[in-house]
Amino acid sequence: MEYAHHLAEQGYAFIPGSYYKSLPDINYTRQEQFLADLENMKLAYYGLTLDPYSPGRRFRAYAQCRRDEHQRLCFGHFTPYLQTAKYNPDTGGIIRSYPMLSDALINNPILHALLHDDIRFIESYQKVGSPDALTIGIHFFRYQATPDMPAYSSPVWLHKDDEDVVFVHLIDHSPNMLGGDSLIAGNPKCIERVLKLESLFDTLVVNHDKYHAVTPVGCRQEGESDVSTRDIILVTFQRREAA
């Protein structure tokens, strides 16, 4: 897989949304069913909960998944969700509890297709071991901004994550959104690449070799709406600590 090779060599990879639309499991060619599944996924973002642990106007839900012996995905909160203060000095070092993904999301065929392909990617990547020996996290995020109140990540600056590999899948963004650009850097003083996830399923994958960040999301004041949104799915793969 060329994208896995690019991640291994460069520390990041950009995967265009057209790649995911071509997956057999996505059923993009079956427009009626695909659009219904996509609409159900987009509607679920309206039910996310405001993150109580950090500022930034991010709404979220979280789950982990595992594969059973039949390669089916099982969802739950299997291990505590904790980011270390080393990687997240803002809100690291505490166990955070977020609402479980809704049943509508857990049963959404598009989510299953994305997850299965991310798992295949990790199998091809080979640098972090078998996906079945990793903690797989699924984070649904909505950045929601107004002209006077931007939305932003925690930490907001260039950083690395506790997780070994992170996929950022774009699902939607409002036309009046400002910002939301992804930054890639070899070190915190030298930005190497600026990327923008713009189309459905556009994806950024990062590992520990590079720093990354996403610029705050703002809202254009022109037009009818004074709220802008950016909806993404983070899928994370992390080695489990030895017992």
Secondary structure as GFF3:
##gff-version 3
##sequence-region A 1 243
A	DSSP	alpha_helix	2	10	.	.	.	ID=ss1
A	DSSP	beta_strand	12	15	.	.	.	ID=ss2
A	DSSP	alpha_helix	17	21	.	.	.	ID=ss3
A	DSSP	three_ten_helix	24	26	.	.	.	ID=ss4
A	DSSP	alpha_helix	31	44	.	.	.	ID=ss5
A	DSSP	three_ten_helix	45	47	.	.	.	ID=ss6
A	DSSP	beta_strand	49	50	.	.	.	ID=ss7
A	DSSP	beta_strand	58	67	.	.	.	ID=ss8
A	DSSP	beta_strand	73	76	.	.	.	ID=ss9
A	DSSP	beta_strand	81	82	.	.	.	ID=ss10
A	DSSP	beta_strand	95	96	.	.	.	ID=ss11
A	DSSP	alpha_helix	103	106	.	.	.	ID=ss12
A	DSSP	alpha_helix	109	125	.	.	.	ID=ss13
A	DSSP	three_ten_helix	131	133	.	.	.	ID=ss14
A	DSSP	beta_strand	134	145	.	.	.	ID=ss15
A	DSSP	beta_strand	165	173	.	.	.	ID=ss16
A	DSSP	beta_strand	177	179	.	.	.	ID=ss17
A	DSSP	beta_strand	181	187	.	.	.	ID=ss18
A	DSSP	beta_strand	190	196	.	.	.	ID=ss19
A	DSSP	beta_strand	203	206	.	.	.	ID=ss20
A	DSSP	beta_strand	211	214	.	.	.	ID=ss21
A	DSSP	beta_strand	217	219	.	.	.	ID=ss22
A	DSSP	beta_strand	228	239	.	.	.	ID=ss23
###
